[in-house]
Amino acid sequence: MEREKLIKTVEAILRSAGYKTARLEFRGSCFDIVASRLVVLLFLKVVVNIDTVTEEQAEDLKRLAKFFNASPLIVGLRSKNAELEEGVVYERFGIYALRPETLYDVLTNNELPAIFAERGGLYVRINGELLRELRERHGYSVNELAQLLGVSRKTLLNYERGEQAVSLEVAIRLEELFDEALAEPIDVLNARVEAKLDVKPESPLEKEVFERLKRLGLGLVKVKKAPFNAVSKGDEFRILTGIDERKTRSTVKRAEMVAEVGRIINSDGVFILEKTKTEVVKEVPIIPKESLREVKDADELIEMIEELKKEIKAKLFS
C-alpha cells in the first residue's frame, strides 16, 4: 500500500469513528494528521515503514503531544525487519506504533490491544495481583506454578509484582490454566509521553521573535518539523506561531495548513515575518515583527489577531 493510500485509509478510519481531522502536506513533518473527538486529541504520523520516522520527528511529535495534552501515534505497515502484526503495539522512540487495522479496532470496536512487541518477541503486561490471587485460590505454590510455566521462581514473583512483562506464550498458558483474562490492555488513545520542551531557536529571527513573545508572558515551545515554528500559550489560549523572513508561496501554504490544524485543536494561528504588509490567510494573520512592539501583553496579542480576522471578514462581506 502506498503512503498516499495509507494516509487516506487512516483519515477514513478516524472520520468513520466520529473524529474531526486535518491533514498536512508538509515535507518531513512530524505529523500527517491531527484528529479530535470529545476530549481525545491525536497527532498521527503515517508511514509505510515505521523505521523511517526519525528521532527528530519523534521528539517534535512528543513535544506537541505534551504541550496539547494529546496522544501521539505512528500508523504503519512494516518495520525494516517484518510486516507489523494486527493487534500488536510497537514502539518507535517512545511512541506507540500500530497497523491501520489495529487503529480501526480501537476506534470502532473499542478493542484495545494487549500485546506489544519488543526485542525477542511478543509480550503482555498482566494483572499481577490477580495472578497471585488465582495462584493461591487454585492451591499452587510459587515454585509449583513457576515449574509448570517453565520460568524461574524470581520471574514469577516479578510477574505478580507487576515488575516484568510476560511473553505471549506464557500469558496464553496462564489464561488457559486459570480460564481468566490476565492481560492488561494498552490504552493507545491516552498515551502520555515525556518530552524535552526547552529547544533553542534555529535562527536569529526565531530567537528575536521568541524573546518578544516570552516578554508578553507567553509560554513557548519550539517545533522543528511542522508548518509552524513554535506553539505558544497563555492562560486560556494557544497560538500556532509561524516565522519567516519574507512572504513566499511556501509561507502562504504553511499558513493555510496552520488554519486547518488550528480548527481541529481550537488554537489561533499567526505568522510573524521580518518585513511584510499585514494580511490574513484563511484566518491566520501575517504580520511584521515590528507589530509586536505595539503589543503590551498576551491578551492584547490575541485581541489583535481577532481584530485582523474580523476586518478581513468584514471586507469579504461588504
C-alpha positions as CSV (number, residue, x, y, z in Angstrom):
1,M,0.0,0.0,0.0
2,E,1.5,3.3,-1.0
3,R,1.8,6.0,1.6
4,E,-0.8,8.3,0.0
5,K,-3.4,5.5,0.0
6,L,-2.4,4.6,3.6
7,I,-2.9,8.2,4.8
8,K,-6.4,8.3,3.1
9,T,-7.2,5.0,4.8
10,V,-6.2,6.3,8.2
11,E,-8.2,9.5,7.6
12,A,-11.3,7.4,6.6
13,I,-11.0,5.3,9.8
14,L,-10.8,8.4,12.0
15,R,-13.8,10.1,10.3
16,S,-15.9,6.9,10.4
17,A,-15.3,6.9,14.2
18,G,-16.6,10.4,14.5
19,Y,-13.3,12.3,14.6
20,K,-12.7,15.7,13.1
21,T,-9.5,15.6,11.1
22,A,-7.0,17.9,9.3
23,R,-4.3,16.6,7.1
24,L,-0.9,18.1,6.4
25,E,1.1,18.0,3.2
26,F,4.3,19.3,4.6
27,R,7.5,17.5,3.7
28,G,9.2,15.9,6.6
29,S,6.5,16.9,9.1
30,C,6.4,15.3,12.5
31,F,2.7,14.5,12.0
32,D,0.5,14.0,9.0
33,I,-3.0,14.1,10.6
34,V,-4.4,15.8,13.6
35,A,-7.7,14.4,14.9
36,S,-10.1,15.3,17.7
37,R,-13.3,13.8,19.2
38,L,-14.7,14.9,22.5
39,V,-11.8,15.0,25.0
40,V,-9.4,12.9,22.8
41,L,-6.8,14.7,20.7
42,L,-4.4,12.7,18.5
43,F,-1.3,13.7,16.4
44,L,-0.6,10.9,13.9
45,K,2.4,10.2,11.8
46,V,1.5,7.9,8.9
47,V,4.3,5.9,7.2
48,V,4.6,2.7,5.3
49,N,7.8,1.7,7.2
50,I,7.8,2.9,10.9
51,D,11.6,2.8,10.9
52,T,11.6,5.8,8.6
53,V,10.3,8.0,11.4
54,T,13.4,10.0,12.5
55,E,14.3,10.8,16.1
56,E,13.9,14.5,15.4
57,Q,10.4,13.9,14.1
58,A,9.5,11.7,17.1
59,E,10.8,14.4,19.6
60,D,8.7,17.1,17.9
61,L,5.7,14.8,18.0
62,K,6.2,14.1,21.7
63,R,6.6,17.9,22.3
64,L,3.3,18.6,20.6
65,A,1.5,15.8,22.5
66,K,2.9,17.1,25.8
67,F,2.0,20.7,25.0
68,F,-1.5,20.0,23.9
69,N,-2.2,17.1,26.4
70,A,-2.7,14.9,23.3
71,S,-1.6,11.4,22.3
72,P,1.0,10.7,19.6
73,L,0.6,7.7,17.3
74,I,2.5,6.2,14.4
75,V,0.5,4.2,12.0
76,G,2.4,2.0,9.5
77,L,2.5,-1.4,7.8
78,R,6.0,-2.7,8.5
79,S,9.4,-2.2,10.0
80,K,12.7,-2.9,8.4
81,N,12.5,-6.4,9.8
82,A,9.0,-7.6,9.0
83,E,5.3,-6.7,8.5
84,L,3.6,-5.3,11.6
85,E,1.1,-7.7,13.1
86,E,-2.5,-6.8,13.6
87,G,-3.5,-6.4,17.2
88,V,0.1,-5.8,18.3
89,V,1.5,-2.5,19.6
90,Y,5.1,-1.5,18.5
91,E,7.2,1.4,19.6
92,R,9.4,4.0,17.9
93,F,11.4,6.4,20.0
94,G,8.9,6.0,22.8
95,I,5.8,6.5,20.6
96,Y,3.2,3.7,20.1
97,A,3.1,2.4,16.5
98,L,0.4,0.1,15.1
99,R,-1.3,-1.1,11.9
100,P,-4.4,0.7,10.5
101,E,-6.5,-2.4,11.2
102,T,-5.5,-2.2,14.9
103,L,-6.4,1.5,14.9
104,Y,-9.8,0.6,13.4
105,D,-10.4,-2.0,16.1
106,V,-9.6,0.6,18.8
107,L,-11.7,3.4,17.4
108,T,-14.6,1.5,16.0
109,N,-14.9,-1.6,18.2
110,N,-13.3,-0.2,21.4
111,E,-10.9,-3.2,21.3
112,L,-7.7,-2.1,23.0
113,P,-4.7,-4.3,22.1
114,A,-2.8,-6.0,24.9
115,I,0.2,-7.5,23.0
116,F,3.3,-5.4,22.4
117,A,6.5,-6.1,20.5
118,E,10.0,-5.9,22.0
119,R,13.3,-7.4,21.1
120,G,13.0,-11.1,21.5
121,G,9.3,-11.4,20.7
122,L,5.8,-10.5,21.8
123,Y,4.8,-9.7,25.3
124,V,1.9,-8.6,27.5
125,R,1.6,-6.8,30.8
126,I,-0.6,-8.8,33.2
127,N,-2.6,-8.0,36.4
128,G,-0.1,-9.3,38.9
129,E,-2.4,-9.0,41.9
130,L,-5.0,-11.1,40.1
131,L,-2.3,-13.7,39.2
132,R,-1.3,-14.1,42.8
133,E,-5.0,-14.5,43.9
134,L,-5.6,-17.1,41.2
135,R,-2.4,-19.0,42.1
136,E,-3.4,-19.1,45.8
137,R,-7.0,-19.9,45.0
138,H,-6.0,-22.9,42.9
139,G,-3.5,-24.1,45.5
140,Y,-0.3,-23.6,43.7
141,S,2.9,-22.6,45.5
142,V,5.3,-20.1,43.7
143,N,7.7,-22.9,42.9
144,E,4.9,-25.2,41.6
145,L,3.5,-22.7,39.2
146,A,6.9,-21.5,38.1
147,Q,7.9,-25.1,37.2
148,L,4.6,-25.5,35.3
149,L,5.2,-22.4,33.3
150,G,8.9,-23.1,32.7
151,V,10.1,-19.9,34.3
152,S,12.2,-19.2,37.5
153,R,10.7,-18.5,40.9
154,K,12.1,-15.0,40.7
155,T,10.5,-14.4,37.3
156,L,7.0,-15.5,38.6
157,L,7.3,-13.2,41.6
158,N,8.2,-10.4,39.3
159,Y,5.0,-11.1,37.3
160,E,3.0,-10.9,40.5
161,R,4.5,-7.6,41.5
162,G,3.9,-6.2,38.0
163,E,7.6,-5.7,37.6
164,Q,8.1,-7.8,34.4
165,A,6.3,-8.3,31.1
166,V,5.2,-11.8,30.3
167,S,6.0,-13.5,27.0
168,L,2.9,-14.1,24.9
169,E,3.4,-17.9,25.1
170,V,3.5,-17.8,29.0
171,A,0.5,-15.4,29.1
172,I,-1.6,-17.8,27.0
173,R,-0.6,-20.7,29.2
174,L,-1.7,-18.7,32.3
175,E,-5.1,-17.8,30.9
176,E,-5.7,-21.3,29.7
177,L,-4.7,-22.7,33.2
178,F,-6.9,-20.3,35.2
179,D,-9.6,-19.7,32.5
180,E,-9.4,-16.0,33.2
181,A,-8.2,-12.9,31.3
182,L,-5.0,-11.6,32.9
183,A,-3.6,-9.3,30.1
184,E,-3.8,-5.6,30.7
185,P,-5.0,-3.6,27.7
186,I,-2.8,-0.8,26.2
187,D,-4.7,2.5,26.1
188,V,-3.1,3.8,22.9
189,L,-5.5,6.8,22.8
190,N,-4.3,8.1,26.2
191,A,-0.6,7.7,25.9
192,R,1.4,10.2,27.9
193,V,4.9,10.8,26.9
194,E,7.9,12.7,28.3
195,A,9.4,15.4,26.1
196,K,12.2,17.9,26.2
197,L,10.5,21.3,25.9
198,D,13.5,23.7,26.1
199,V,14.6,23.6,22.4
200,K,16.7,26.5,21.2
201,P,15.7,28.7,18.3
202,E,17.4,27.9,15.0
203,S,17.9,31.4,13.5
204,P,18.4,35.0,14.8
205,L,14.9,35.9,13.6
206,E,13.4,33.0,15.6
207,K,15.4,34.0,18.7
208,E,14.2,37.6,18.4
209,V,10.5,36.6,18.0
210,F,10.7,34.0,20.7
211,E,12.1,36.6,23.2
212,R,9.4,39.1,22.3
213,L,6.7,36.5,22.8
214,K,8.1,35.4,26.1
215,R,8.2,39.1,27.2
216,L,4.5,39.2,26.5
217,G,4.0,36.4,29.1
218,L,3.6,33.5,26.6
219,G,4.8,30.0,27.3
220,L,6.6,28.8,24.2
221,V,7.9,25.6,22.7
222,K,10.0,25.3,19.6
223,V,8.9,22.8,16.9
224,K,11.3,21.9,14.1
225,K,9.3,19.5,11.9
226,A,5.9,21.2,11.3
227,P,4.4,24.1,9.2
228,F,4.7,26.3,12.3
229,N,7.9,27.2,14.2
230,A,6.5,27.2,17.7
231,V,3.5,26.7,19.9
232,S,2.7,29.4,22.4
233,K,0.1,29.6,25.1
234,G,-1.4,32.0,27.7
235,D,-3.8,31.2,30.4
236,E,-6.8,30.4,28.2
237,F,-5.5,30.2,24.6
238,R,-2.9,28.6,22.4
239,I,-1.2,30.0,19.3
240,L,0.5,28.1,16.4
241,T,3.2,30.5,15.5
242,G,5.0,30.6,12.1
243,I,8.1,32.7,11.5
244,D,9.6,33.6,8.1
245,E,12.0,36.2,6.6
246,R,9.5,37.2,3.9
247,K,6.2,36.1,2.4
248,T,6.6,33.4,-0.2
249,R,4.4,30.7,-1.7
250,S,5.6,28.4,1.0
251,T,4.6,30.9,3.7
252,V,1.1,31.1,2.4
253,K,0.8,27.3,2.1
254,R,2.1,26.9,5.7
255,A,-0.4,29.5,6.9
256,E,-3.3,27.5,5.2
257,M,-2.2,24.3,7.0
258,V,-1.9,26.1,10.3
259,A,-5.5,27.3,9.8
260,E,-6.7,23.7,9.3
261,V,-4.8,22.4,12.2
262,G,-6.0,25.2,14.5
263,R,-9.6,24.5,13.6
264,I,-9.2,20.9,14.9
265,I,-7.3,21.8,18.1
266,N,-9.1,25.1,18.9
267,S,-6.0,27.2,18.5
268,D,-5.3,30.5,16.9
269,G,-2.5,30.9,14.3
270,V,-0.2,33.8,13.5
271,F,2.8,34.2,11.1
272,I,5.4,36.8,12.1
273,L,7.7,37.9,9.3
274,E,10.8,40.1,9.2
275,K,9.0,42.6,6.9
276,T,5.6,42.3,5.3
277,K,2.3,44.0,4.9
278,T,-0.3,42.9,7.4
279,E,-2.9,40.5,5.9
280,V,-4.8,37.4,6.7
281,V,-4.6,33.9,5.0
282,K,-7.5,31.7,5.9
283,E,-8.0,33.4,9.3
284,V,-4.3,33.3,10.0
285,P,-2.8,36.8,10.3
286,I,0.5,37.5,8.7
287,I,2.2,40.4,10.5
288,P,5.6,42.2,10.5
289,K,7.7,41.5,13.6
290,E,7.5,45.2,14.4
291,S,3.8,44.9,15.2
292,L,4.8,43.0,18.4
293,R,6.4,46.2,19.7
294,E,2.9,47.7,19.9
295,V,1.5,44.8,21.9
296,K,1.8,45.0,25.7
297,D,0.8,41.5,26.8
298,A,-0.5,38.1,25.6
299,D,-4.2,39.2,25.8
300,E,-3.5,42.1,23.6
301,L,-1.9,39.9,21.0
302,I,-5.0,37.7,20.9
303,E,-7.2,40.8,20.6
304,M,-5.0,41.9,17.6
305,I,-5.3,38.5,15.9
306,E,-9.1,38.5,16.4
307,E,-9.5,42.1,15.2
308,L,-7.5,41.3,12.0
309,K,-9.7,38.3,11.3
310,K,-12.9,40.4,11.8
311,E,-11.5,43.1,9.4
312,I,-11.0,40.5,6.7
313,K,-14.4,39.0,7.2
314,A,-16.0,42.5,7.0
315,K,-14.2,43.3,3.7
316,L,-15.3,39.9,2.2
317,F,-19.0,40.5,3.0
318,S,-19.2,44.3,2.5
